[in-house]
Amino acid sequence: MTVTEIAKTKAISLFYTFYHHPEYRGPKFTWEGFPEMARNHVEAEIFIHLERSPTKEEKSLAGQIAFKEAQRLVTETKP
């Protein structure tokens, strides 16, 4: 999988996990803050899916893509 595919897949997976399991949302959780949370999560875990250490550029790209995908999901779905 490419960095783009991984980032989009992770953002979608996180969105639907939080959408369908409200018990995962803590007291500070907001849908407005979800895209940033998705960015941080993907940047932190991209190495698992690449099976190697990502470059700084790959990590940054993955975070940007995850943020945009999460933002799109929140905007279009309006949870």
C-alpha positions, 0 to 999 in steps of 0.5 A: 500500500502507498502512504496515500492509501494507508492514510485515507484508509486509517482516517476512514477506519478511525471515523467509523470506529468513533462514529459507531462506538460513542463509548470511545469518545472521551469528555474532551472529544469533539468532531471539530477536533477529529481531523487533527486527532486523525492526523496525529494518529496516522503520523504516529502509526504509519510505520506499522503499515509501511513495515519500516521507518517512514521518512519525515516527508512520508510522515508529514504527507500521511498526516496531511492526507489523513487530516483532509480525509477526516475533515471531508468525512466530518463535513459530509456526514455531519455526525 
